[in-house]
Amino acid sequence: MSPELLVSSSKISQEKKMTQYDSTTLPNRLNNHSMKWKEVEANRDLLPLWVADMDFLAFPEMKAAVQAYADREVYGYPYFSDQVLESIQTWEKEQHGYSFDKETLVLIEGVVPAISVAIQAFSKEGEAVLINTPVYPPFARSVKLNNRKLVENSLVERNGHFELDFDQLEKDLVDNQVKVYVFCSPHNPGGRVWSPEELVKVAELCHKHHVILVSDEIHQDLALFGNKHHSLNTLGDFKDFTLILSSATKTFNVAGTKNSFAIIEKPELRALFKKRQLANNQHEVPTIGLVTTETAFRHGQAWLAELKQVLEDNINLVVERLTKETQIKVMKPEGTYLVWLDFSAYDLDDEELHRKIKEEAKLILNVGSTFGKEGVSHSRLNVATPKATLEDALDRLVKVF
């Protein structure tokens, strides 16, 4: 389907628009090296709703681009073309109001590797790096494996979502002489889309206490229910101490193709980051990652608009059923396709809880405690799957809980 047809399709009725792409077919991901489905290959009774990728078919332009790459028949070393970099610039400007020079972009295979590079570039062994917990497990892992002091600042559950305790945050920054703050925006696993006021406070604290702020914004395109993601550097002049990390991979379900980017506007910070990146030999990105990134940002907007409606419907279904039919407390996300579930009403120890989920409900969910101590008695549910599959998962949870 041509880009012109995709644009014109926005003029048709909502009912027809919602059937433009296939969100009902569950792809067969068995025996194709899918981490999400690996355990199912040995036990077909299990249903995996954990790893943060989607069980939806690729949109036509993406499939065609990957097939065209295969047809080249030579798969050697690539370079970063202006077309790829400009597709990122255009997407950031049009979708998030963020304009920056092409020279500020640093491509790297993933956001998590970029976090490690930033930790290495802007702190020394033994120095403190702060994260907010609960949070995506590789944050803590990256700090620990790089021999930095891990400072965990707990988020506060209030008004049905996570909030920052700014008094405690400032205390943690000061008391530990934090050098780097790795921030998750939008938040995983809570799905919080931070407000401009909260983001400005975070940046102002980092400026006040000379902290490098690394903002993981990989879920930026998945703000839902009328919420809007704001990239930090669109809210003030914070470029002297910020790195913005993002990617097309999460939004467009191409994580296996490996490409992400850092936006580092301060030349001195960028030079330090690139020096460490080169020392780690992390300066290369596979050609397929460049292909999928450009394709996503040039041709994926219509697919994304439809995807977000599907995700909202799925999230609403989870909230409705689990709230009415169980004692599971659902934190309704403002963004992402990840839902944080609280099983504490059942008074089960963590081991017994996750045994029941896996052995009785036959579900593979993320174990909440891997996100931090606040995740005990919790699980993370991935709703990026066809509705029929999600209904099956909810039936299983309701039956057991």
N, C-alpha and C positions, 0 to 999 in steps of 0.2 A: 504494500500500500504506500503510495507516495505521500510526502509531507503535506502536499496541497490537499489531498483527500482527508488527511488527519485533521487539518485545520478546519476544512469545511464541515467535517462531521460534528464539530462542536455546535453547529447551527441546528442540528436535528433534535428531535425530542429527547428528553432525559431517558425515557424508557428505551429507546433505540440505542442511545449512547451507552447505556449500561450493558448492552449486549455486543458492543463493538469488539471486545476482546474476550477470550475464554477464561473465565475464572472458576469454572465448574469441573474441569477435567483434572483429576489427580495424576500427575505424571508418574510413570514407573521409574523410580530412582534406585531400585535394587540392582546390585552388582555393577554399579557404575562409579564406584569410589566416592559415594556420598557419605560424608561423616555423619550426617543427621540420621541416615537410614541404615548405618552399618550393623547395628545390633539386630535389626529386623531381618537381616539376611539369615541369621541363625535362629530367630524366633519370630515367626510370622504373626504371632498373636499380639505383638507389641505395636503400639502406634506412637511415632516420635513427633513431639511438638516442642522441641527444645532448641537446637542450634538455630541461630538467627539468620537463616535463609528461608526463601519462600518456596512453597510447593505449587507454584503457578508456572504456566508455560511462558516462554519468552515472547515478547511482541515481535511482529513479522520483520521489522527492520533489523532487529538484533540478530535474529536467526539468519537472515540473509547476509549480514556483515560477517558473522562467524563462518558461514559457508564460503563466502568470497575469500576470506583469509585462508581457509583450507585449500582452496583452488589455486593459490599461488604456487604451491608445491615446493617452496623453499622457505625455511623458517629460521633465518639467521638473526644476527643482532640488529636491533632497531635504533633509530634516533627519535628524539622528541620533536615532532613537526610543529610548525606554527599553528597548523589547523587544530591539532589536539589542544594546545595551550589556549587558543582562542575560543574553543568550544567551552572550556572550563570558565574562562573569563565571562563569556556571554551568559552562561547559565547563572553564575553567581550574581551578575548584575541584574538580569531580568527576573530571577526568582527570589533573590534575597537583598537586592539593592546594594550590593557590595562591589565597588569598582576598585581595581588595583592594576598596577603595571604587570606586564607579562613576566618581567624579571623577578618578581616576588614569588613566583610559583616554583616549588621544588617537588618533583615527582618522586615517589617512593612506592614500594610494592604494597604497603599496607599502613593503616593508621596505627596499629599496635607497634610495628617496627619503628614508625616515626616517633611514638612516645618514648621508646627506649633510646633512640638517637638523641632526643631532646634531654632526657635525664642525664645521659652521658655528657652532652655538650655543655649543659648549664649547671651542673653540680659535680661535686667530687665524692668519692667513696666515703661513706660515713655521714654525709650531709643529709638533711631532711627533705623529703618529698611528701606533699600532702595530697590526699584523695578524700572525696566524700563517700562514705559508705552508708547503705549497700551500693555497690557499683560493679560494673563489668569486671569479672575476675582477673583478666590480664593486666589491669591497672596495678593491683597489688603485686602480682607476680613480677612485673617489669621493674618495680622499685626494689623488691627483695633480691632478685637475681643480679641486679646491678650494684648490689652491696651498698644501697642507700638506706637511711633510716626511714621507715614507713610511719607516717602520721595519718591516722584515720579519724576524720572529722565526721561524726554521725549526723545524718540528715534527720529531721524531725517530721514525723507523720502528723499532719494537721489539716483539717478541712478536706479530708479524703485524698490528699496528695502529700508528696514530700516538700519540705521547705528547708531553707538554710537557717541555721542559728548563727547569725552574724557576730554576736558577742563571743561565742565559743570559737568561731572560725578565726577571729582576730587573735584571740588568746592562743590558739594552737599555732598560728603563724609566728607569733612573737616568741612564745616560750620555746619553740623548737628551732628557731632561726631557719625557717623553711626557705629553701632556695627555688624550688619548682612546685607549682600547684597544677596537677593534672585534673581538669574539670570536664565533666560530661554534659553536653548540651546539644540536643535534648537528652534527658537522663535515661540511662539503661541500668536497672530494670524498671524504674518507677514510671517511665513515660512522661516525666514532667517536662513541659516546654516553659523554660524560665522566662519571667517577665523582663522587660527592659530595665525596670528599677532594680531587680535582683542582680541582673548582669552588670549593671553599672557599679553597684556596691561591691561585687566580687572584684571587678577591675580596679576600683579605687583602693581597696585593701591591698591588692598586690602592688600597686604603684606606691602606696604609703610605706610598705615594708620591703620594697626592693625584691619582689618575688617575680620570677618568670612564670607567666600564665600560659599553659598549654591547653587549648580548648578543643576537645574532641567533638566535632559537629557532624559526625558521619550520618546521624539520623535527621539532619536538618530539613530534608525534603519531605519528611513524613509527619509533619505537624497536622493534627486532625481536629475535628469538631470546632472549626473556626479559630483555633489557636494559630499563632504566627511565630515562627522561629526568627530570632534576631541574632545575626552574627555579631560577635563582640565589637568588632572594629567598625560597625555601622552606627554605633551608639556613642562614640567619643573617640578622642585621640589617644588610643591605647597601643599604637603600633610599636612603640619603643620597647615593650616588654611582653608582647603577645605572639603566639604562634597559633594559627587556625588550621586544624586538620580535618579533612573531609575526603569524600570519594563518591563515585557513582555506584560503587559495588553494592552497597546495602540497599539503596533505593531501587535499583534496577535488577537486583538478584543475579549479579555476575561476580560474586566474591571469589570464585575459583579462578578468575582470570587475572587477579592480582594487580591492581593499580590504585593508588591513592595520591593525595597531594597535600602539601603544606603551603600555606600562604604566610610568608614571613616578610613583612614590609621593611623592617629595620635591617639595613645592609650588614651591620656588624653581627646581629643575631643570625642572619642567613648564612654568613660566611662560617661562623662557628658550627652551625648545624650541618652544612655541606661538608666541612672538613671531617667531622665525626662520621657522617654518612659514608664518605669515601674510605675512611679508615676501616669501617666495617664491611666495605665492599657491598653496600646497599644502594648504590647509585643507579642500578639497572632495573628496568621494568620490562616484562615480557611484551612482545608485539601485540599479542591478543588482548592484553590489558589496555593498550592504547586504542585498539580498534573498538573495544566495547565501551570505553569511556567516551570517545567522540560520538559514537552512535547513540549512546544513552542521552547525552546532552543536546544533540542536534535533533533527535527524532522521538524522544521518549515522553514528552510532556503530556500528550493525550492519554497514553497508557497510564502514566502516573495519576492523572486526575481520576481515572476510572478505578485504579487500584485503591486510592484513598477512600472512595465510597464503599468498596468491598470491605476494607479493613474496619471502617466505622460500623458497618452492619454486623460484622463478626464480633467486634468488641461489645456492642450493645447486646448481642445474643448471650455472650459470656456473663455479662453483668446481670441480665435479667434472669437467666436460668439458675446460676449459682447463688444469687441473692435470695431467690424465692424457694429453691429446692434443697439448699444445703446451708451449713453454717460457715462456709468458706467466705472470707471477706475479700472482696475484689477491689483493688485500687484501679479505678478507671483511668487509663492513660490519656494524656492530652496529645500524645504523639507516639510514634513507633508502632510496631505490631506486636509488642511484648506486653504481657499482662502479669502483674505481681499479685500472687495469691497468698492469703494469710490463713493457715490452718490451725492457728493457736487455740481456737475454741474447742478443739477436739482433745486437748490436753495429752497429746502424744509426744514421746521423745522423738528427736529428729530422725533417728535410725528407723524407728517403727513407722513414722509418717511416710518416709520415702520407700520403705518396703511395701506399704499398702498401695502407694501410687503405682509402683512398678509391678508388683506381683499380683495384686488383686484388681486394680483398675487397668493393668496392662498398658500403662502410659509411660513414656519417657519424657519427663519434664526436667528443667534445670533445678538442681538442688539449691535452695535459697541460701544456705550457709556459705556456699562458695563465693557469694557476693559480699561477705562480711558478717560479723557477729549479729548484726541486725536481721540477717536473713534466716536465722533459726526459726523453724516452723513455717517456712515459706517455700514457695516454688515459683518458677517463672514459666509462663505458658506462651507459646508462639501461635498467634492466630492467623498467620499468613498461609492459609490453606483453604481449599474449597469448603464451602459451608457444610456440605454433607459430611466431610471428614471431621470438621469441628463439632458438629452435632453428635457424631459417634463418640468423640472424646468427652463431651459434656455428659452424655448418657453414662459413660463409664464412671466419671467422677460422682455423679448423682447416685449411682447404684452403690458405690462403696462408702460415700460420705453423707 
